[in-house]
Amino acid sequence: MPAELNAEQRKALEEEIKVLGDEIRKMKAEKAEPAVIKERVNKMLEKKKELGGTEEKPGKFVLKTGKGTRDYGPAQSALRNSVLQNVVETFNKYGAETIDTPVFELRDVLMGKYGEEGGKLVYDLQDQGGELLSLRYDLTVPFARYLAMNKITNITRYQIAKVYRRDQPVMTRGRYREFYQCDFDIAGQYDLMLPESECLGIVHELLTKLEIGEFFINLNHRLILEGMFAVSGISPKDFKSICSSVDKLDKTQWVEVEEEMIKEKFLTKEQTEKLGQLVRFRELNSGLSNLELLEKMSQLPELGQNEKFKKGAEELKVLIGYLDVDGVTSVRYEPSLARGLDYYTGAIYEAVAPKALEGTAVEKSEETAGQPVGVGSVAAGGRYDGLVNMFDAKLKVPCCGVSFGIERLFAIMEARQKNTVRTTQTEVYVASAQKNLVLERKKLLRTLRAAGIKSEMPLKANPKLLTQFQYAEERRIPLVVLIGERELQEGIVKLRNVDVPLDSLVSTIRDALAAL
C-alpha cells in the first residue's frame, strides 16, 4: 500500500498535476510532437496514481459516462430506433444490401485517409503484443478495404454502425465521440452522375420524411475546386491544406479564413483575393439558380478556359438535370464546399439544417450560447474512385456514397419533439378484475402471443385493477383485455367494455388494431 500523504504533500501533488495539465493543453494547441505529449501525459497519470493512493472520503467517486458519450433511456432509444427504421426503409427502397465490418481496423488501413485534421481524431488502441489497431473513424474506408480484400467490383450496400472520433463534443448538437453513422454506397462502373443522383435522392427523401425543418444539400466538385485554385495561382501541392481553410467558411468569416491562409499557409494577398471571389461566388451573386451560377462562373475569362473547371461544371450540370427530374429541390451549388478531399475525386455534397434548433431549449442552453441554431452537417458524401485502389493497385472500383450522422438527426428530433414517444410496442394488456386469476391470464397471454400479437400482463399474482389500468395508460398500450370470474364462466372477455367470445378474440383484436 502506498504511504498516506499528509495535507501539505497532497496539496503540492495536486498543484503539480494542474501544472502538467496546463502544459499538455498548451502543447496540444501548439501541435507539439506526439511523443513529447505522450511523455507528459504519462507523467501526469503517474502523479494522479500517487494522489489516488491516498484515502478518499466515501462517496467522492462520481459515476458518469466518458466524455463525448451518453446513455440512451427508453424514450431516447425509442426515438432513435424510429429514426433508424426510417433510414433502413429508405435504403431498402433504393435496392441496397447490408454488410458489417469490425469496430477496429489495422492502423495502417485508416492512416492517411482523413487529412491533416481527421488523422488526429482517430482512436489508437494500446498495443497488446500483436497488431497495431485503431477504432474505425468512419464506415467508408472500412468499406473500401472490404471491397479490395474480397475483390468485389459491383455492389450497392448500406451499413449502420458506431464510429469513434477524438473530437471536441457538443452533446446538445449531436456531436459525440461515439456515434452511429448510416452509410449508403454504390460501387461499380455506371454512367455519369446516375449513382450520385441516387445518393442525393436518398438524402432529400429521408430528411424530408424525418421533418427536421428546412435543409439544404450543398453541392460542389473536386475539379471545380482544382480549377479555382489553379487560376488563383495556388500550387497543387497546397490543395489539401488550402481546402481545409476554405471549408471553414460555413462557420467562419472570410476575413479570418483569409488571414489564416496568409499567415499560416503563406499565400499572397493577390492569391487570396482571387480565390475569395470564386469560393464566395454564390454569396456574391445571390438570387441565381444553380445552373445560372455555373454558367456565370464559366464566363469568367481565366476560369472558363480551365479544363478541370469546365469538366467539373459540365458534370454538375448533368447531375442537376437528373435531380430536377427526381424532384430533389433542396440542392444548391456551393463553390466553398471543400471537405473529404483526401479521397473524394468528383462530386461532393453535404446536407445542412441551419435553423433546425431554432426556438428549442438547445438554442438557449449555456453549452451552445452564441452559436448558430443548426447542428452542422447531417449528411455528407461524394465520389471516391481511387480509395479501393489504395488497398489493391490492380483493382479499380469507382464508388460514390453518402453518410448520415444519425446522432445529429436524433438531436434535432429530440429538441423539436412535442409528443411523448412510446417506449414499447405492446398492443394488448391482459388484466384481471379479481384475485387468483394469474393462470387464466397466462393462458390468454399465450394465445395472443402465439397469434403474433404483442402482449403483456402484470407480473403480480393479484394486482389491483386501478394499477393495471394506470400502467396501460402511462405506456399508451392501445387495447386492454379484461377477464373476471363471470367472463370465465361465460367463455368471454371484455374488450373496450364489450363482451367478446374467446374463440373470436384474436380476429376481433386484429380488426381493432387495424382500425387504430
Disulfide bonds with the S-S distance in Angstrom:
none
